[in-house]
Amino acid sequence: MPGRAAGVDVLTDDGPLRGSLESGLAVFKGIPYAAPPVGSLRWAPPVRPSPWTTPRLATQFGPACPQNRDLAPQDENCLFLNVWAHTEGTARAVLVWIHGGGFIEGAASEGWYDGAELARRENLIVVSVNYRLGVLGFLALPQLTAPDTGTGNWGLRDQIAALQWVRRNIAAFGGDPSRVMIAGESAGGASVAALLAAAPAQGLFHRAAVQSGTYRPVMAQEAAVGAFPSAYSVGLVTAVSLGCTHGDIATCLRSKTPAQVLGVQSRFSPVNELGFGLMPTLPVVDGVVLTGRPLARIHTGAGDVPVLMGSTGDELSFVMASLGVVGHPGDFGRYVDFMGASAKKEQLTALYQPALVGEVAAATALGTDVSFACPSLKLATARAARGSSPVYLYQFARAVPDGVLAPLGAVHGTDIVYLFGHFGQVGATPTALDLELSSRVQHAWGALARTGVPAPPAAWPSFTPGGPFLSWNIPDSREMNWRAGRCASLEALGLLPE
């Protein structure tokens, strides 16, 4: 039976763990929640790890999942999670963090996801999770399909397996399995949106936070959706590129090294669906994990738990220079061309006024609306209409005071800095007001995890269509949704597909 021994010794249902005492917290790193996804388990649902009987040292992060980013160490044996717990007490609320990275990169071990401060300040148990990425996490093919497993959602299945581990074991760490909140940013936020819709995930969590995530990066098995090709077509290109076209294709694919698989992935072209490029290795409507696209599932009442969702004010400022949007006349129009919306350039120019606000500001606003802000509003509207649980909508409007992100405004990822409190990760020195804002953000997320209502409830009313949202800033403010009109116009122009 899982149980707490003393301080940093914990008995899980897989075996005993020995963590470390770090600044008063009991910290456990590199806990295997599934067997290594290698051999016949590559492109297969995760299974329980082999049990052990002697204490396993849990003081070092496990390796990141294979990816083309220079993030070391990496290994296909990467299905590990980390727990920041307390040395005493029981039944604390749990926050499970799902990292971002476009579904192709990232790891739970990255410094700005360190859960110590959030766990300590909000009296939470914080869990962070690795999951399979890229082709290794989301390859879909008929040859990798079974009626009860579906295909392509190996990374999502990893996240579900981690939540099952939390349900079985978190009480041994002093956590409450009936108060589990999932949260994530970017691809992590999109993962949360997918988990809200995923039938196998229902009941494994009780609150959620969708941060700069969206329901849109999901592929269909056999049909193109928007700019996304079908998942099977991407799978076929992968198989052909790896020389696996005859005989037992699954066995052939599993014989390739991770480096060979990543080599194929590096040759894929990004898909411009959200105003920036995404690699076509994404969650899949497979009929098992995802029986429909997430927004459609939310419309039927799936994922009916208290949820907060939102985006930063200048999400896509980080991509503008790389796209040549630097402030020259006509840059806004060139960004519209990049989006594949040339036929709508006149309407978009009238809507975003680049001559008035500036080419870069207008392009950033358009990209932010199309990619994150309007999908958040659309998802919140669907949840509010079909669910009985409250929805809380926000915009994070504060830029870090200095450091590498400061010139970009409230850019993609800024909210992570304030949630986890690790300003040094982006070279920023917080002012007293920034530290106070960080504390308010942490308290809101912590209160949602504990009670299902973010704090302070009087300052953040639950979402109703046409009602206000909370703007996180110095000071915070309740604002009417001034983006709603622009979002309605983008919807009418066909730029917000489901």
N, C-alpha and C positions, 0 to 999 in steps of 0.2 A: 504494500500500500504506500502511495506517496505520502511523505510527511516531513516536517521540519525537525532537524536534529538540533544543532546549536550554531547560532551565528551564521557561519558560511557553509555549513554542511546541510545538504538537502537530499532527501530520497525521492526520486521521481519514479514513475512506473516503468522506466527503462533501466534505471540503476542509480546509484548514489553519485552526487556531485559535490565537489569542494570548490567554492568560489573564493573571493578575496574581500577583505574589509577595506573599503576606499572611502575615506572622509565620512565615516559613520554609516555608510550603506553597505549592504551585502550585495556584491556584484558578481554575476555569473556570465561568462563570455564563452562563445563557441560551443553552445549546447546543441548536439545533433537532434533535430526533431524528425528527421527522416533518414533512411539509408542513403548512401551515396548513389546518385542517379547515373550510374555508369552501366556499361554492358547492356543487358536486357532491360534495365530500368531507365536507360536514356529514352526520352520521348515516351514515357509511361507514367502513370500516376505514382506519386510518392508512396512509399511503404514505411512502416515503422522501422527504426534502426534495430540492429541486433542488441539485445540487452547485455549489460555488464554487471558485475557483482562487486568489484573493488572501486573505491572512490575515483571518479574521473576528475582530473584537474580542469577547472573551468575558469582559467585566469587569462586566457589569450583569445582574441577574436579568431573565428574561423576564416578561411580564405574567402575572397570574393568569388562569385560565379564568373566563368570565363566571359571575357569581353574584350573589345579592341581598345578600350581605354587603358592607359598605363596606370593601373591600380594594382599594387602587389600586396600580398601574394594572391594568386588566383589558382583555382583548381576546380575540376568538375565535381569533386566532393565538396560541396559548398552549402548544403542545406542546414545551416546553423542559425540559432537565434541567441539573443543576449537578454539578460534580465537585470534590472536595477531594482533591488528590493530593500527592505528595512530589516534590521536585526531582531526586532521584536514586533509583536502585534499581528493581527489577523484581519482578513476580510476587507483589505483595501481595494479600491477601484483600480482597474487595470487599463492602461493605454498601450495599444499595440501599434507600433509605427511601421509603415511600409514606405521604403525609400523610393525616390524618383530616379530619373535617368533615361526617359524615353523608351523604356522596356528593353534597352540594349546595354545599359551600363549602370554603375553605382553599386553600393554595398551598405549594409547596416553598420559596418565598422567605421564609416567616415566620421570625422571628428565633429561635424556640426550636428550629427544625430545622437551624440552622447546624451544619455537620458538621466544623468545624475542630478543635475540642477532641477529639472522638471519633477523628478521623483521626490526629491527632498522638499522642494518648496510647496508642492501640492499634495504631499502625503499619498503619492500614487505608487503603484508598481508599473514600471515602464519596460516594455518588451520591444526589441527591434529585430527584424527578420530579413534574411537573405532569401531570394527566390531565383529560379532559373531565368536567364535573359536571352534576348535575341533569338536566333534560330534554335538554340538549344532549349529555349523556354517556350517557343510558340510555333514550332513547325507543325503544319497540318497537312496530312496526306491520307488518302483512302487506306493505304497500307499500314497506317499507324492509328487506325480507327477500330473501336469495338463498341457494340451497342450500349454497354454500361459505363464506358470511359470517355466516349467522344474523342476528339482530337484537337491538338493545337494549343490547349490551355494548360500546358504543363506548369508554367509559372504561376498561373492563378490557382491551380491545384496545390502547389507548394504553399501558397498563402493560406489556403483552407486547411491544409494539414497542420500548419503552424497554429492556427486558431483551435484546431482539435487538440493539439498538444496543450495549449493554454487551458482549455476546458478541463482536461484530465489532471493537470499538474500545478496550476498556478496557486491553488490553495496551500501547497507545500511551501511556497515562497511568501505566504502571507497575503495572497490576493483573493479576490472574490470572483469566482467564475460566473456569477450572475450579474456582474457589472463590468463588462468588457467593452471598451471603446476602440474602434479601429480608426486610424487617421493616417493620412499620407498626402504628399505634395507632388504635383506634376504627374508623372506616371504612377506614383503612389496614390495620388488623388483619383486618377482614372481607375486604378485598381479598386479603390474604395467604392467608386460608382459601380464598377462591375460586380463587386461582392454584394452590394445592396441588391443587385438584380439576380445573382447566382443562386439557384435553388439549393445546391449542396451547402451553401454558407449560411442559410437562414437559421437563426437560433444560436449561432456561434458568437454573436456580438449583440450589443444592446444600445449602443450609440455610435455615431460616425462623424468624421470630419473630412470633407472633400475640399482640399486646398489646392487651388490652381489646377484642378483636375477637370475632366469632362467625360461625358458619356460617348464622345464621338470616335476615339481611336479604337474601334472594334471592327473586325473584318468578317465578312460572310464566307462560308466555305466555298461556294461555287459561283457566286455572282459578285461582280464589282459593285461597290457602294460608294457613291461620290467619287473621289479621286483614288480611293483604295482599290487595288486589284483584289481578286478573290484569294482567299488563303491557300486554296489548292494550287493556284497558278504560281504563287511564290514557292510552295512546296515542290512543285514540279521543276522549277528553275533550280532549286537547291539540289534535288536528286540528280538532275542531268549534269549540273556543274561538278558534282562529286563522282560522276561515272556510275551512278546506281540507276540503271534504266531497265534491267532485265533480271529475271529470277527473283530471289528473295530480296526485295528492295529494302525492307526494314533492316534485315541483317547486314546488308551492304552498308547502309547509312550508319549503323551502330559500330561498324568496324573502323570508321574514320576517326582521326584524332580531333580533339577540340580545336587545334590550330587549323586543321583543314576545313572544319566547319566555319570557323570565324573568317577564314580566307574568302569563302563564298559570300558570307554576310557582308564583308567589307566592299564587295563589288555591287551591292544593291544600290539603287538610286533612291534618295529620299522621296517620299510622297508628300506633295504639297496639298494637304487637306485643311490645315488650320492656320494658314498664313505663315507657316514655317515648315520645314521638312521633318517628316517622321519616317523612320525605317519601317518597311512593311512586315515587321515581325511583332504582331500585336495580338491581344485577345480575340477569340473567334466565336461566333455564334455556331456552336457545335451540336446543339440539340440536347446536351446533357448538362454541362456546367452553365452555359448560357443558352437558354431556350429561345431567346429573342434578344434584340438589341436593348441595351440597358434602359434607354428612355422609354421604350415601349413597355418593358417590364415594370418600370416605376409607374407608368400610367395604369397598370393593372393592380397596383397596390403592393408590389414587392418592396422589400426594404423599409418596412414601416417602423422605423425607430427614430428617436430624436437625432437630428442631424444638423450640423452647421456646415455651410459651404460658401465659397467666395473666391476672390482672386486679388492680386495686387493691382495697383493703379496703373503701372507702366510695364505690364508683363513682358512685352516683346521688344523693349528698348535694347536688349542685349543682342538682337539679331540684325538691327537696322544697318549698322556700319558694314557688316559682312555682305549685306544685300545691295550695297551702294547707296543707301538712303542716308545722306550726310548733310542735307540741307540745301542742295542745289535746286534751282527751279525745275519742276517736272519730276522730282524724286517721288512724290506721292503717287503720281500716275504710273511710274515704273514699278512701284510696289503693288499697285492694283494689277498691273500686268503679271507680275510674279505670282499673285494669288490666282491667276486664271480668270479674273473678273473684268477683262478689258471692255466687254460689251456694256458693263455697268459703271464705267468710269465717270460719266457725267453725273449720274445720281450720287455716287460716292463722294465725288468732289464737292457737290452741293451740301452733302450731309456732314462732311468733316472739315471743310473750309481751310485747306492748306495755305491759301494766300493770307488768311487772317491769323491762324495759330502757328504757322510754320510747317514746312514739309515733313520734318522728322516727327514733330508732335502729332500731326494728323495721321501719319502712317502708323505710329506707335499706338494711337488711340484705335484706329481701325483694326490693327492686328490683335490688340488686347481684347477688343469687343468680340471679334469673330472667334478667337481661339479659346478664351476663358470666361470673360465677363458675361456675355450673352448666353453661352451654354449653361453657366451657373444659374442665371436667372430662369432659363427654360427648365432646368432640372428642379429648381426650387418650386417653380410654379406647378410642375407635375406632381411633386411630392405633396405640396400643400393641398392640391385638389383631390388626391386619391388616398392619402394616408391620414391616420388619426393622430399621429405623433407630430410634435412641432418641428418646424424648420427655421433656422436662423441664418440670415444672409448677411455677408459682410464684404467690404472692400478694405484691403490693407493699403493705406495711402502714405505711410511714413517711409522715407528713404533713410538708410543708415547715414550717420552724420559725417563719416569720412571713410577712407579705405577704397578698395577696388570697385565696390558697387555704387558708391555715392553718386558719381556722375550720371548714373543710369536711372535715377529716381527710384520709385517703388517697383523695382524690377522683379522678375520671376525669381522666387526663392527668398526674397527679403523676409517674408513672414516666418520662415524656418529659423532665421537668426534670432528673432524675438521670441519665438516659442521655446526654443531650447536654450537661449541665452548665451550663445557662443559667438560673440561679436568678433573675437580674435580670429575666427576661421576665415573672415573676409577682410582682415586687417583694419577693423573699425574699433575706435575707442568710444564707447557709449557715454553720452552725457547723463546727468542725473535724471533728466526727463525721459531719455531712451530706456534707462533701467526701469523707470516707473512704468513705461508703456509695456516693456517686456513682462513685468510682473502682472499687469492687467491681462495680457494675452494668456499667460500661463494659468492665471486664476480662472479665466473663462473656460479654457479647454479642460482644466482640472475639475471645475464645477460640473461641466457637462458629463464628464466621466463618472463623477460621484453621484449626481442626482438626476441627470437628464435635462438639466436647465443650466445654461451658461450664466456666469455671474458678471456683473450684477444684472438680474433679470429686468429691473426697471429701466435700465439703459439700453437693453437689447430686446425689443419685443419680437415675438415670433413673426415669421414672414406671412404676409398676405399680399396677393397680387395688387400692385399699385401702392403698397405701403412702404414705409421707410426701411432702410438697412443701416447697419452700424459701420461707420467709417473709422477704422483704427488709425489714430494719428495723435498728434500732440497739439491740442487736446482731441479726444475722441468726439465724434458727433453723430447724431442720428440724421440721416439725409434721405429725402425722398429719392426714389430711384430715377435719377436723371438720365440713366442709360436706357431706361425702358423704351423711350421713343426711338432711339437709334436702333435698339435691338429689334423692335417691330419693323423698322425699315429694312434692316438686314434680312429679316425673315421673309419679308415680301419680295426681296431681291433674290431669294433662294440661296443665301449664303450661310444659313444655319440648318443644314439637313439633320435629320435624326439618325 
